[in-house]
Amino acid sequence: MGAAPTLTLQDVANLAHVRRPVVSMWRKRPSVRGQYVPFPDPVEVSGGMERFRREDIVEWLGRTGRGNNAEVNLDAPALSVPDDVALDELVMWLCFAALTGKELTETTAEQRTALARDVDHDDRVLLREVVGSEPETCTLRFIDDLVEASYSASEALERLEQGRAARARGTRDLTSEAVNLVHAVADACALHLDPEGVPLVHTGPVSSLPLALAETFDHLVVSGDAPALRDIRRRSTIRGIETADDATAPNVRLLSTLGRPTNEILDRVDNLVLELSEGELAVIVGPAGVLCDELQGADERHRAQTLRAESLVIALRLPRGMWREAHRQALGLWVCAAGGFTQLPRVADLAAFAPDELDLGDLAADVNGALAAPHGRAFRYLRPHDLPPILSSRTAVVPRGVRAVRLATTEIEQHTALINAATLVTSEPIRPFDMLVERAPGAMLLRRRSLGELKELGHVRVLRGSRVDPEHSDPAGSIAVLSATDSPGVVRLDPFDAARLYPRAARTEPGDVVFAERPRPTARVDDHGGSLVASPSKILRISSQAGIGPHAVAAIVNRLPNDVTEWQTWNVPVLDTTEVERLEEALGAAAVHESTLERHLVATRNLVAAMIDGVAAGAVTLTTRTTE
């Protein structure tokens, strides 16, 4: 008999379908509907985390009725991951169970070896791992429990990938939004090659991206016998995805270079482009700093050498925050064809679009249109970009804010349109804003530092704004020129004009504070990045070691007296990392709520003016809404 299965507090939150802080609140509030039902005591502490008997937790949730999961008894066994068992080993045994249909605890080592030879006689998936493995009984029992608690082997794998073993590995992949975007582009490439379906070919470093996309392709090609590649085959098998060792055209090749150094990225991209033949397309995901922005020196020459093959069809800069490992780093995406395809690649900065403007169906249509290369086709996102200026390093592959050119239209029923536009905003429900607080534990030593001190320590940087000529403003431009004292978006620039006219101007990054000292201290946070800042406003860039976040700094600056006009003397509290993150999350939510209220107020004022003007002009008549 092994030790009784245990759960961590995060496991309890997952089991009850609540957030982790809710479980901590339950522990502090033992009274439930007038009865004293204390949270179970931990049975051990391992790796700095408290462990609780699974049966105690299940019984407590049943007695209290807390949480949002009516099937706690069924789901609990799937969360009791054995300690010190790697995720890859658990996936291997889950794949074995899926292929054989056997209960693992009912088999001997000899039987498992025989079964592995039957289902994997050519040793492409798991034969050698089974033969060389001596699993603990608790590991096999956990896999049996996991299979029993899941609707399918695929769902069991999802539970594993979201559970304790995956958290222990610490891998932080792309967000679901990023995966969906890449998926839309890859599917459009496949549709262009053959509407009946094509294979997806995994190339380069191992990542989770091929598995996320493969279900809509004919099969997944995984060449090689390295342990990580065998793990991809096992996960594909569990998901019911057919795999092959060799690729035949037509196909879509997928390369993810995230987390790799620049020179390795450029080498891998160059090799892949050179290997492309007729009927093959490549989808490449990597840092925007390498794929989209300007490079210098040898790196620039290396990329230019790749681009001279005229293989680049589409280049996209993706919105920031799509890679959990580095959420402030923007990603780039290339679609490449065999050499000599085009001297006019289509580019777009998708970060320049609001989230509700980004439609993956329209993006896929743009990708299909660019691959078909029809003349005169209108695009929603993509804009042609001449290759020679890129090769001569006069411009970036994807200039900041670049988007498709739109034709202006004349509104015939102006008064009606103004009223409808305003009511679209005023009719939106406003979500309530609330915040849960509790007494801080113990006495805390409060520290404060001036921004001047933080600058000397290297924890903040201050960048000057640039003098921007308002005559260069383009109402359709996608590059905002921010000022701490003016409304956002008053001046906008075309991305090509911004690169040509203000090449040395500093650009904001997400989380930068734009501030001004006079006529009074004023600050705002740029959550999007990529904007210019008009002097005399400045940019305050705060590092993670500063002990304070951008939203907190902006709020403090906006509360300063009018006569405190030297930024070096502005004092801010120094907090621990956890409090900084919590405060920033709360202040960010407060800023969104305030912005929503302001947007409704502006729309209400516009609606009042439009109604008066429309009625006075005889263009509209108001209809009284009756209630029943």
N, C-alpha and C positions, 0 to 999 in steps of 0.2 A: 504493500500500500504506500503510495507516494503522499506528499503533502496535499492538503485540501486545496482546491482551486481558489485563486484569489483575484480580486479586482482592484485597480487603482481608482483614484477619484475621477480621473478622466474617463475610465471605463464605465464608472457608475453614471456619469453624465451621458455617455453614449447609449448606455442601456436604457436610461429613463427618457431619452430624447430631449434633453435640456442642455443649456450651456454650462460650462464648468463652474463659473461663479455661483450658480444656483445651488450646486451641491454643497459648497462651503457655507452658504446661507442656511441650508437645511441642518448642517451640523451645529450651528449656533442657536437654532430655534427648535428645541426638543419637544415643544408643545404643538400638538396637531389636533385641531378641532376640540380643544379643551382637555385632551388627554396627553399624558407624559409618555412620549415614545422616542427615547433618545436614539440618535444615529449610532450604528454599531461601532465598537472600538476596533482599531486596527490590530491585526495579529502579528504584523512584522513591518519593518522598514527596510526596503531594498533599493539600492541605488538612489537614496535620498527621497524615495517616494513611499508613502504609507500604503500598505496592502490590507484589504479587508476580505474576510471569508465570503465567497460567492453566495453561499446559502444564507448567510446572515443578511446580506444586502437584498436578496430576492424576497426573503421573509419580511424585511422592514418596508420595502416598497409596497408589498402586498397589503400589509397592515395599515400603512398611512395613506395609500392611494395617491402618493405623490408621483409626479412625472407625467409623461404623455405617451406611455407605451403600455397597452393592455396585454401584451404578450411577453412580459418580462421573463416568465419561466422558460419560454422557448428560446429567447435570444441570449440569455445569460451564458450558457455553455460556450457560445461562439466567441465570447469576449475574454475568456480565461486562458489567455495565451501562456504557454509554459515559459518560464524564465530561461534565459541563455540559449534560446533556440532561434537561429537566424531565420529571417523571412524567406530566403531562398529555399531553405530546407523544408519549411512548412508548405511553400508553393509546390515543391517537388512531390511531397506526399499527397497533397490535394490532387495533383495531376494523376498520380498513381491511382488514387481512389476513383477519380472520374473515369479513367480508362478501364479499370478492372471491375468496378461496381462492387467491390468487396469491402467489408468492415475490417479495418486494419488491425484492430485488437484481436481479431479472431484468426490471424495468420501468424505463421512462424517465419523466421528469416529465410528458410529454404523455400517455403511457399511463395514468399514475396519475390524472390529471385526468379522462380519459375514463371510466375505471372508476368514479371517485367520482360522476360524473354519472349513471351507470347505476344504482348501488346507493343513491344518496341524491339523487334528482333534485329533491326539494323542499327540500333543504338543512336538514334537521332535526338531522343528526348530525355530519357531517364534511366536507361539500363545500367550504365556504369555507376550512377549515383546510388541506385538501390543496392547493387551488389556490394558496394563499399560502405554502406551505412549500417550503423548499429543504433537505431533510435530508442529513446526511452519510451516506456509504456505510456507515460503521460502525454507524450507527443502524439502517438497514434490515437489515444483516446480523444485528444483535443480535435484531431482531424475528423474522427467519426462524429463527434458532437457538432462540429462546424457544418458538416454535410447535412446532418439531420436538421439543424436549425435553419438551413437555407433552402430557398425555393429551387435553386439550380446550382451547378458547379460554378457558373459564372458569377452568381450572386455571392457564393462563398468566397471567391477570389476577391471580390470588391470589399467584403468584410475584412479580409486579411490585410488588404492594401490600405485600409483606413484604421486599422487597429494598432495595438501596442507594439507589435513587432516592426511595423512600418514606421511608427513614431521613433522607435529606438534607432533605426537606420538614419533618420534625420534628412532624407532626401526631400527636396522641395521642388516640385515639378511646375509645369505651366499651369496657369489657371484654366478653368473650364471655358472661359471666354476666349482665351488664346487657342485652346484646342479646337473649339468650334470654328474659329476664323480660319485656322490652317486647314481644317477639314473641308470647309467650303471651297477654298482655293484648290486643294488637291482633287476634290470631286469634280470641279470644273475642268481641270486638266484631263482627268480620266474620261469625262464625257466628250471632250474634244477629240481624244485619240480614238475612242471606240465606244459608242453608246451601249454596246452589249457588255462592256466591262473589261478591265485590264488588271494585271497584278500590281501590287505596291511592293517596291524593292527597298529594303532597309540597307542603307549605306552609312559608313562612318561610325563614330562613337555610338555606343549603346545608349538608348533613351527609351522612355515610355511612350513617346509620340507615335511610333509605328503601330503599336497595339491599339492606341486610341482611334486611329484612322482606318485600320485594316478591314473592319466589318463591312464597309461599303465597297470593297474591292473584291476581285475574283479570288485572290489568295495573297498571302504575304510571302515574299521571297527573303529568306534569311540564309546567307552563305557564310560558312565557317563553323568551327566546332569549339570555339572558346566557351568557357562556362557561362558568361553573360549572354551569349547568343543561344545557348541551349535553354537558358532560363526564359528567353523570349519565346522559343518554340513551346515550352511547357505552358506558359501563360496563354499562348494562342490556342493550344490544344484545349485547355480548360474553357476558353470562351467559344470553342467550336469554330475557330478560324483555321482554314486549311493553310499549310505551309509547304514551301518547296525550297530546293537548294539552288536552283539555277533560274536565271531570268531570261525571258524571251520578249522581243518587241511585239506589239507596243506595250509600254509600261510607264509607270510614274515612279521616279526614284526620289526617295526622301532622305535628306541629310540635315541633322540637327547638330550644330556646333556650339551649343550653349556651354559656358564654363571653360572653353578652350582658349589658349593664348592666340593673339592676333596672327602670328606667322603660321601657326598650325591651321587656323581657320582658312587663311588665304590659300595654303597648299591644298587642303582638302577640296575647297571649292574649285580651284583650278583643275585638279585631277578629275573631278566629277564632270566638269564642263567638257574637258577634252575627250572623255569616254563616251559622251552622248552620241547616239547615232539616230538615223531617221526613225521616227516613230517612238522616240523616247523624250520625256519631259522630266525636269528635275525641279523639286520644291525644296528650297534651302532656307533654314531658319537659323538665325544667329544674332549677335549684337548689332544694333543699328549703327553703333560707332564704327563697325567694320564694313557692313554691307551698304549703309546709306549715307553716312556723313563723309566729310572731307578727311583724307589721310595725308600723311606727310612722309617724305623720304622714300625709303625702300618699300615700305608698306603700300604707299600710293602707286609706285611703279609696278609692284606685284599685282595689285588689283587691276590696274590699267591693262596689264598684259592679258589677264583673263577676259576683260571686257572687249578687247580688240577682236576676239573671236566672233563678235556680234551675235552672241548666244542669249544675252539678257533680253527677256521679253517684258517682264514686269518686275518692278521693285517697289516694296511697300515699307513704310515705317509704321510699326504698330503702336497703339497707345501704351503708355507706361503702366507698370503694375501688373503685367501679364506673366512675369516670371517670379515665382515666390522666393527664389534664392536671392534675387536682387531686384526688389520691386520698384526701385527708382530708375532702373536701367531700361531704356527702350529697346525693343527687339526689331529686327528687320527681316524681311522675307523676299526672296528672289524666286522667280519662275524662269527657268532657262530651257532653251531648245538646242538642237544641234547647230553647229557653227554656221554663220552666214544667214541667220534668220531675219534680223532687222538692225538698222542703224538708228531706229527711233523707238527706244523702249518706252513703255508707259509707266508712269510713277505716280504715287499718291502718298501723302502723309495722313494716315488714318487717325493720328493723334489730334489732328486739327478739327475733327468732327465731334460733335456732341454724341454721347452714347445712343440717344434716340435717333440720330441721323444715320447710324451705321446699320445698314440692312444687308445681311449676309447673302440673301438671294440676289440683290442687285450687284453686290461685289462679285459673286460668281458669274453673273451675266457679263460684267466688265471683263473678267479674266477670259471667258470664252470668246468675247469679241476681240480682245487683243491677240489671242492665239489664231483666230480666223483671219486677222489682219484686213478687215474690210475698210475701204476708203469712205470717209464721210460719216462713219458711225458715231453716234453721240454716246458719251460715257458719263456715268454719274460720279465716279470717283477718280478715274485715271486720266492723266494728262500726258501728252507726248513730251519727251525730253531728248534733245539732240545728243548723240553720243560723243561727237568731237569735243565739245567743251568739258565733258567729264574726263575724257582721256588726257586733255591738256591741263587737268587739275584746276580749271577755272571755276568749277562749281561742284557741289556735292551730287551724288547719285540721286538722292531724294532731297531737294531743298526743303527746309522747314516750312510747314504750312501749305505745301503745294497740293492743289486739288483741281478737279476738272473745271474747265471754263464753262460758265453758265450764261445762257442768253437772257437778257433782260426782257420782262414782259410788262405790258401796260394794263393796270387794273381798271376795268370799265366801271364796275359798280363800287366805286371807292368807299362811299359811306357805309354800305352794307359790309364790305370787307373789313373795315376798321372795327365795326361793332362785333363782328364774328370773331375777329382775331383777339379782341379783348375778352370776350366771354369764354373763349377756349381756356383762358387762364383763370378767370374769376369763378368758373364753374368747377374747377378742380377742388376736390376735398383737401383740406390741410391736415396733415398727420399730427396728432398731439406730440409734444415734446416733454418727456419726463426724465428724471434722473434719480437713481437709487444711491443713497450714501449711507455710510455707517461710521461709528466712532473709530478713529484711528487707534491701533493698539499701542499702548505705552507712550512715553514722552519721546519726542523727536527733536534732534538738533537742527534748527533751521539755518541754512546758510544762504548768503546772497553774494552775488558778484556783479560788477558792472560789465557792460558790453566791452569796454576797453580792456578789462582784465581777461575776459574770455578771448578777445582777439590776440592778446599777448600770448596766451596759452595755446593758440592755434585751434581753438574750439569753434570760432566763428570767423568768417571772412566778410569783408565789406567791399563790394564792387560798385564803381561809379556808373550812373546812368549815362545815356548818350543824348546829344542834341539832335532831335529829329524834326525835320522840316514838315509842318502840317500840310504843305502843298503836295507832298509825296503820298498823302493818304489815299487809299483806294477802298471805297465802301465794300467792295467784294473781296478785299484781301483777307487772308487767313492768319496773318501774323499780327497779334495785338501789341500795341505800344502802351505799356502800363505806366500809371503814375499813382503815387500814394494819395494825391489830393483830388484827382479827377475820376469820373466814372469809368469803369473798364470798357474798352472797346471804342472810345471816342476817336482814336486814330488807329487805323489798320493799314498794313502794308501788304502788297503782293510779295510772296516769298522770293521771287526772282529779284524784285526791286530791293528787298531787304538785304539779300546777299550781295548785290552790286553796289548799293549806295552806302550801306553801313556794315562793311565786312569785319570791322574790329569791334563792333558793338557787343557787349556782354549779353548773353541770353539767360533767362531764368531757368532754373530747374524746379521740378515739383517740390513744394515745401519751402521755397525761398520766400523771404519776407521783403516786400517792397515798402520802403519807408521814406519819410521826409521829415526834416527837422523844423522847417519853417513853412508857413507862419505859426504852426503849432505842431507838436509831435503827432504824426499820423502814420498808420501802417496797415497793410493788408497782406494776406497770404495768397501766393499764386500756387494753387494745387495742381495746375496742368503743366506749367513749364513751357519753354520754347518761345517766350515773348521777349521783346525789347523793353527797356525801361527808359523813360524820358527824364533827363536831368531837369531839376536838381534832385529828383528822387534817386535813391540808391538801392542796392540789393544786399540783403543780409542773408548769408548762407550759413546754416547752423549744422554742426556735425553731431553725431550721436553721442559724443563725449561731453557735450555742453551741459547736460543736466536740465535742459529746458527745451520745449518744442516750439515750432514756429507759430502755432495758433495762440499759445500762451504768451509768447513775446509780443505778438501783434496786439493782443487784448491789453497787455500791460502798457504798451506805448500809447495806445489810444486813450488811456485813462490818465496820462501824465499832465501836469499843469502846463499852460501855454508857454510859460517862460523857461522851461527846461528844454533847451534847444540844442544841446550838444550830445550826440548819441553815445559818445564814450562814457558819459556819466550815468546813463540809464541803468538802473539796477534791476536784476531779475533773480528770483529764487533758484537755487540749485537743488534738484530733486533726484531721487534714485530712479533707475531706468523704468521700473514697473509703474511708478507714479507718473512719470513723463508720458508713457504710452497711454495710461488710462485717462490722464488729463487731456491729452491731444485728441483722443477718440471722442471725449465728451465735448470739447470745444469745437471740434470739427462738426459734430452733429448739431451743436448750437448755431454754428455759422450757416449750415444748410437750412436750418429752421428759420433763421433770421432772413436769409436770402429769399426763401419761399414767401415769407410775409411781405418783404419789400416788393417782390415781383407781383404779388396780388394787389398791393397798394398802387403800384404804378399802373397795372392793368385796369384797376377800378377808376383811377383818374382819367385814363385814356377813354374808358367806356363812357364816363360822364360827358366828356368833351365831344366824343363821336355821336352820342345820342342827341345832344343839343344841336350840333351842327347839322346832323342828318335830318332831324325833324324841322329845323328852321329852313333848310334848303328844300323841303318837300320831297326828299329822296326816300325817306323811310317813315313808317308809322309804327308806333309801339303797340304791341298786343298785350292786353291784360291777361295774365295767367290765372285761371280759375282753379280753386281747390275743392275737392269733393269730400 
